[in-house]
């Protein structure tokens, strides 16, 4: 199973935090609502019980036919009964008591927590009390009513004490906060915590978006094909440390590339000097043979007729041309290859170089074909032209084509192919020249790119050495492909040289 990206993991974590926050909010809301309803129900039961107890005691204290009891008796009954009901206050009421007192006959709150004795009916709760009394009076049965405030609830109960005289008892109490004595503080604290979690979640989301945006900026700043390039700082300390480490790596890589190029040049120069001794011996051998033949022809010409003299001069000129060709190739080989890199259309360049050898191929009855397949890996990617020294690469390809045409023989085929393989993230220009000739003798394969190694009597043995030298100067290499059915020489150089 593929592991999600870092940004996806952070998004999932943020989503979990949001879900947990929503769940906590729902739980708290359900708890508060449930506790509030439960406390209101308990308060109604407590008020109704106290009301019934006061009415029973009142009926026990007088006869049904008696007149309304005195206010002192009523207060005495209230004090006795409500003393065992903490937080419950109450009184007697009659619709015939007169409007000056709203019908209230007596009032008591024996468990009042304040100082002194409380004898005044609470003005704010009179409408609630009267609603409960009117409901009980009309139905001639106990009634309760409640007013739920933001932090608590006020519950009033009413019941008939003396029906003939229209005397009713009312009681009132307050429901405790939803979560107990410290419920308000608890809810406030929990709200603060949940708000903090919400703020953290939102801040986390903002940070996540900024991280994703900055990571996207870094991704856009990276070169599309893996070339070394320094990245800009994004202003995020953690990301900037990564960017600085990456830029340090790029700087070291560039330094190593420059050092590698410098050492490569020095190594190539050292290799050229190391073979000078061998070259001198080979040159002496290669020049001595033509000069010996010229000496013999000249001696014969001096002793012969004009026809023999003409033939001798022709042979001498051929040998001189051979010596000049060898000296020219040798001088080119011993001189360091100086590159003038420029952009090139590989397909057009291949057609031009191969086309210049069509006449030689026709003279030798050889089929010469050129093919180029150097397209980008992605069709959406913008094309990047190859960059190399066209003259030096032409000199190398000329040698490969001439060798192939000469070895293919009459009726043979020579194929020049240009491709664009990738090694890792780097592209290369690979040129292969194949022929259907007899191939390279096994004893020469290991040394085929060394100077003066040739399979032809009229060959100089310097052509493939030039190919190897040009490829190395471009940072590439040349080799004999022994896996092919035909004789195939390959030259590979970077598509674009390292800067």
C-alpha positions in Angstrom: 0.0 0.0 0.0 1.4 3.4 -1.0 2.1 5.7 1.9 0.3 9.0 1.6 2.3 12.2 1.2 3.4 14.4 4.1 0.9 17.1 3.2 -1.9 14.4 2.9 -1.0 13.1 6.4 -1.1 16.6 7.8 -4.5 17.1 6.2 -5.8 13.9 7.7 -4.5 15.0 11.1 -6.2 18.3 10.8 -9.4 16.6 9.8 -9.2 14.3 12.8 -8.7 17.4 15.1 -11.8 19.0 13.5 -13.9 15.8 14.0 -12.8 15.5 17.7 -13.6 19.2 18.3 -17.1 18.8 16.8 -17.7 15.6 18.8 -16.7 17.3 22.0 -19.0 20.2 21.2 -21.9 17.8 20.6 -21.2 15.9 23.8 -21.0 19.0 25.9 -24.3 20.3 24.4 -26.1 17.0 25.0 -24.7 16.9 28.6 -25.9 20.4 29.4 -29.3 19.9 27.9 -29.8 16.6 29.6 -28.6 17.9 33.0 -30.8 21.0 32.7 -33.9 19.0 31.9 -33.2 16.6 34.8 -32.6 19.5 37.3 -35.8 21.2 36.2 -37.8 18.0 36.6 -36.3 17.5 40.1 -37.1 21.1 41.0 -40.8 20.7 39.9 -41.1 17.5 42.0 -39.5 19.2 45.0 -41.8 22.2 44.7 -44.9 20.1 44.2 -44.0 17.9 47.2 -43.5 20.9 49.4 -46.8 22.5 48.2 -48.7 19.3 49.0 -47.1 19.1 52.4 -48.1 22.7 53.3 -51.7 22.1 52.0 -52.0 18.9 54.1 -50.7 20.6 57.2 -53.1 23.6 56.7 -56.1 21.2 56.3 -55.1 19.4 59.5 -54.9 22.7 61.3 -58.5 23.9 60.5 -61.9 22.5 59.7 -63.2 22.6 56.1 -66.1 24.9 57.2 -63.8 27.2 59.1 -63.0 30.6 57.8 -59.6 31.5 56.4 -56.9 31.1 59.0 -54.9 34.0 60.2 -51.7 35.1 58.5 -49.7 34.1 61.6 -51.0 30.5 61.4 -50.2 30.4 57.8 -46.6 31.7 58.3 -46.2 29.2 61.2 -47.3 26.3 58.9 -44.9 27.5 56.2 -42.0 27.8 58.6 -42.5 24.3 60.0 -43.0 22.5 56.6 -40.6 24.4 54.4 -37.8 24.1 57.0 -37.3 20.6 55.8 -37.2 21.7 52.2 -33.9 23.5 51.5 -34.2 26.3 48.9 -38.0 26.2 48.8 -40.0 29.3 49.6 -43.8 29.6 49.5 -47.0 31.2 50.7 -50.8 31.2 50.7 -52.9 32.9 48.1 -56.6 33.6 47.6 -58.3 35.5 44.8 -60.5 37.1 47.4 -57.6 38.7 49.4 -57.8 42.0 47.5 -55.8 43.5 44.7 -53.5 45.5 46.9 -51.4 42.4 47.7 -52.0 40.5 44.4 -54.0 38.0 46.5 -51.0 36.9 48.7 -52.0 36.0 52.2 -48.7 34.9 53.8 -45.1 34.2 52.7 -42.1 32.4 54.3 -38.6 31.3 53.2 -37.2 29.6 56.3 -34.1 28.3 54.6 -33.1 31.7 53.2 -29.3 31.9 53.1 -29.2 35.7 53.5 -29.2 37.8 56.6 -32.5 38.4 58.5 -35.9 36.9 57.9 -37.3 37.1 54.4 -41.0 38.0 54.4 -41.5 39.7 51.0 -42.8 37.8 47.9 -40.1 38.1 45.1 -41.4 40.8 42.8 -39.6 39.3 39.7 -41.2 35.9 40.1 -44.8 37.1 40.8 -46.0 36.6 37.2 -44.7 33.0 37.3 -46.4 32.3 40.7 -49.7 33.8 39.5 -49.7 31.6 36.4 -49.2 28.5 38.4 -52.0 29.6 40.9 -54.5 30.4 38.1 -53.8 27.0 36.5 -54.4 25.2 39.8 -57.5 27.3 40.6 -59.1 26.6 37.3 -58.3 22.9 37.3 -58.8 22.4 41.1 -55.6 20.3 41.0 -51.9 20.8 41.5 -50.1 22.7 38.8 -46.4 23.6 38.1 -44.8 26.2 35.8 -41.2 27.1 35.2 -39.1 29.9 33.7 -35.8 28.7 32.2 -33.1 31.3 32.3 -29.7 31.3 30.8 -28.0 30.0 33.9 -30.8 28.4 35.9 -34.5 27.8 36.1 -37.2 29.1 38.5 -40.0 26.6 39.2 -43.4 27.4 40.8 -46.0 24.9 42.1 -49.6 25.5 43.2 -52.2 23.4 44.9 -55.6 23.8 46.6 -55.5 24.1 50.4 -59.1 25.0 51.3 -61.4 24.8 48.3 -64.5 26.3 49.8 -62.8 29.5 50.8 -60.6 29.5 47.7 -57.3 29.3 49.6 -54.3 28.0 47.5 -50.7 27.2 48.5 -47.8 28.0 46.2 -44.1 27.0 46.5 -41.1 28.1 44.5 -37.5 26.9 44.1 -34.6 27.3 41.7 -33.1 24.5 39.7 -29.3 24.2 40.1 -27.0 24.9 37.2 -26.9 22.1 34.6 -23.5 20.8 35.8 -23.8 21.4 39.5 -22.7 24.2 41.8 -19.6 25.0 39.6 -21.3 24.1 36.3 -21.1 27.6 35.0 -17.4 27.8 35.6 -16.9 24.3 34.2 -18.8 25.2 31.0 -16.9 28.4 30.7 -13.6 26.6 31.1 -14.6 23.9 28.7 -15.7 26.6 26.2 -12.3 28.2 26.5 -10.5 24.9 25.9 -12.7 24.1 22.9 -12.1 27.6 21.6 -8.4 27.1 22.0 -8.5 23.8 20.2 -10.5 25.5 17.4 -8.0 28.3 17.2 -5.1 25.8 17.1 -6.9 23.8 14.4 -7.4 26.9 12.3 -3.8 28.0 12.8 -2.7 24.5 11.9 -4.7 24.6 8.7 -3.2 28.0 7.8 0.3 26.6 8.5 -0.4 23.5 6.5 -1.6 25.7 3.5 1.5 27.8 3.8 3.7 24.7 3.9 2.0 23.3 0.9 2.4 26.5 -1.0 6.1 26.8 -0.1 6.7 23.2 -1.0 5.0 23.9 -4.3 7.3 26.9 -4.9 10.3 24.7 -4.2 9.0 22.1 -6.6 8.5 24.7 -9.3 12.0 26.1 -8.7 13.6 22.7 -9.3 14.8 22.3 -12.9 12.6 19.9 -14.9 15.4 17.5 -16.0 17.5 17.2 -12.9 20.1 19.8 -13.7 21.9 21.3 -10.7 20.3 24.6 -9.7 20.2 26.5 -6.4 16.8 27.1 -4.8 15.6 30.3 -3.2 14.8 30.6 0.5 11.1 30.6 1.2 11.1 32.2 4.7 10.1 29.1 6.7 13.0 28.2 9.0 12.5 24.4 8.7 12.2 24.5 4.9 15.1 27.0 4.7 17.4 24.6 6.4 16.5 22.0 3.9 17.0 24.5 1.0 20.4 25.6 2.4 21.5 21.9 2.7 20.3 21.3 -0.9 22.1 24.4 -2.1 25.3 23.3 -0.3 25.0 19.9 -2.0 24.6 21.6 -5.4 27.6 23.8 -4.8 29.7 20.7 -3.9 28.4 18.9 -6.9 29.3 21.8 -9.2 32.8 21.9 -7.7 33.2 18.2 -8.2 32.0 18.5 -11.8 34.5 21.3 -12.5 37.2 19.3 -10.7 36.3 16.2 -12.7 36.5 18.1 -16.0 39.8 19.6 -15.1 41.2 16.2 -14.0 39.8 14.7 -17.2 41.7 17.2 -19.3 44.9 16.6 -17.4 44.4 12.8 -17.7 43.8 13.1 -21.4 46.9 15.3 -21.8 48.9 12.8 -19.7 47.7 9.9 -21.8 48.7 11.8 -25.0 52.2 12.3 -23.6 52.4 8.7 -22.4 51.9 7.4 -25.9 54.3 9.7 -27.6 57.1 7.2 -27.2 55.0 4.5 -28.7 53.8 6.9 -31.5 57.4 7.8 -32.4 58.2 4.1 -32.9 55.0 3.5 -34.9 55.6 6.6 -37.0 59.2 5.5 -37.8 57.8 2.1 -38.8 55.0 3.5 -40.9 57.2 6.0 -42.7 60.1 3.6 -43.3 57.9 1.2 -45.3 56.8 3.8 -47.9 60.2 5.4 -48.1 61.8 2.0 -48.7 59.3 1.4 -51.5 60.1 4.8 -53.0 63.8 4.2 -52.8 63.5 0.9 -54.6 61.3 2.4 -57.3 63.6 5.3 -57.8 66.6 3.0 -58.2 64.8 0.9 -60.7 63.6 4.0 -62.6 67.2 5.2 -62.9 68.2 2.0 -64.6 65.1 1.6 -66.8 63.3 3.2 -69.7 60.8 6.1 -69.6 57.8 3.8 -69.1 59.4 2.3 -66.0 60.3 5.8 -64.8 56.6 7.0 -65.2 55.4 4.0 -63.3 58.0 4.6 -60.6 56.9 8.2 -60.2 53.3 7.2 -59.9 54.1 4.8 -57.1 56.3 7.3 -55.4 53.5 9.9 -55.4 51.1 7.4 -53.9 53.6 6.6 -51.1 54.1 10.3 -50.5 50.4 10.8 -50.2 50.2 7.9 -47.8 52.9 9.5 -45.7 51.2 12.9 -45.8 47.9 11.3 -44.7 49.5 9.6 -41.8 51.3 12.7 -40.7 48.1 14.8 -40.9 46.2 12.3 -38.8 49.1 12.0 -36.4 49.3 15.8 -36.0 45.5 16.0 -35.4 45.8 13.2 -32.8 48.6 14.8 -30.9 47.0 18.2 -30.7 44.5 18.7 -27.9 40.9 18.8 -29.1 39.5 22.3 -28.6 35.7 22.4 -28.5 33.5 25.1 -29.8 30.1 23.9 -28.4 26.9 25.2 -30.1 23.4 24.1 -30.5 22.7 21.6 -33.3 19.8 20.0 -35.1 20.9 16.4 -34.8 18.7 15.0 -37.6 19.8 17.7 -40.1 23.4 17.4 -39.0 23.3 13.6 -39.5 21.8 13.9 -42.9 24.5 16.4 -44.0 27.4 14.3 -42.7 26.1 11.0 -44.1 25.0 12.6 -47.4 28.6 13.7 -48.0 29.7 10.0 -48.1 26.9 8.8 -50.5 29.2 9.2 -53.6 31.9 7.0 -52.0 29.3 4.4 -51.0 27.9 4.3 -54.6 31.4 3.9 -56.0 31.9 0.9 -53.8 28.4 -0.4 -54.4 27.5 -0.1 -50.7 24.0 0.9 -49.4 24.3 3.9 -46.9 21.3 4.7 -44.7 21.0 7.4 -42.0 18.3 7.3 -39.2 17.7 9.8 -36.3 15.4 9.2 -33.3 16.1 11.9 -30.8 12.6 12.9 -29.6 11.9 13.9 -26.0 10.7 11.3 -23.6 7.5 13.3 -23.0 5.7 14.9 -25.8 4.6 17.8 -23.5 8.2 18.7 -22.6 9.7 21.6 -24.6 12.5 20.4 -27.0 16.0 21.0 -25.9 18.5 21.0 -28.8 21.8 19.1 -28.5 25.0 21.1 -27.9 28.3 19.9 -29.2 31.2 20.8 -31.5 29.8 20.1 -34.9 33.2 20.1 -36.7 34.9 17.8 -34.3 32.0 15.4 -34.2 31.9 15.4 -38.0 35.5 14.5 -38.1 34.8 11.5 -35.8 31.7 10.4 -37.7 33.6 10.8 -41.0 36.2 8.3 -39.8 33.5 5.8 -38.7 31.6 6.1 -42.0 34.8 5.7 -44.1 35.9 2.6 -42.2 32.4 1.1 -42.4 32.1 1.7 -46.2 35.6 0.2 -46.9 34.9 -2.9 -44.7 31.3 -3.5 -45.9 32.4 -4.6 -49.4 30.4 -4.6 -52.6 26.7 -5.3 -52.0 27.1 -4.5 -48.3 25.1 -2.2 -46.1 26.1 0.7 -43.7 23.6 2.1 -41.2 24.2 5.3 -39.2 21.8 5.7 -36.3 21.4 8.7 -33.9 19.4 8.1 -30.7 18.9 9.9 -27.4 19.1 7.4 -24.4 18.9 8.5 -20.8 21.1 7.4 -17.9 19.4 8.4 -14.8 18.2 12.0 -15.3 20.8 12.8 -17.9 20.3 12.6 -21.7 23.0 11.5 -24.1 23.6 11.6 -27.9 24.5 8.1 -29.1 25.7 7.7 -32.7 26.3 4.1 -34.0 27.7 3.1 -37.4 27.1 -0.5 -38.4 28.3 -2.4 -41.4 27.8 -6.0 -42.8 31.5 -6.5 -43.3 33.6 -9.3 -41.9 34.0 -7.6 -38.5 37.0 -6.9 -36.3 39.4 -9.7 -35.7 39.3 -11.0 -32.1 42.9 -10.2 -31.5 42.4 -6.5 -32.4 39.2 -5.8 -30.5 40.9 -4.9 -27.2 43.2 -2.4 -28.9 41.0 -1.2 -31.8 40.9 2.4 -30.6 44.7 2.7 -30.1 46.8 4.5 -32.7 48.1 2.5 -35.7 45.9 -0.5 -35.0 44.3 -1.3 -38.3 42.9 -4.3 -40.2 43.7 -2.9 -43.7 47.1 -2.8 -45.4 46.4 0.7 -46.7 45.0 2.0 -43.4 46.7 4.4 -41.1 45.2 3.1 -37.9 44.5 6.6 -36.6 40.8 7.0 -37.5 39.3 5.2 -34.5 41.8 6.9 -32.2 40.5 10.2 -33.4 36.9 9.0 -32.7 37.9 8.1 -29.2 39.7 11.4 -28.6 36.7 13.5 -29.8 34.2 11.5 -27.7 36.4 11.9 -24.6 36.8 15.7 -25.2 33.0 15.9 -25.1 32.8 14.0 -21.8 31.7 10.8 -23.5 33.2 7.6 -24.9 33.5 5.3 -27.9 33.3 1.5 -28.0 32.8 -1.5 -30.2 29.4 -3.1 -29.8 30.1 -6.8 -29.7 26.5 -7.7 -28.9 25.3 -6.7 -32.4 25.1 -9.2 -35.3 26.9 -6.6 -37.5 30.1 -4.7 -36.9 28.9 -1.6 -34.9 31.0 1.2 -33.5 29.3 3.5 -31.0 30.1 7.1 -30.0 28.2 8.6 -27.0 28.4 12.1 -25.7 26.2 14.1 -23.3 23.2 15.7 -25.0 24.2 19.0 -23.3 27.6 19.4 -21.6 27.8 20.2 -17.9 28.1 23.9 -17.2 
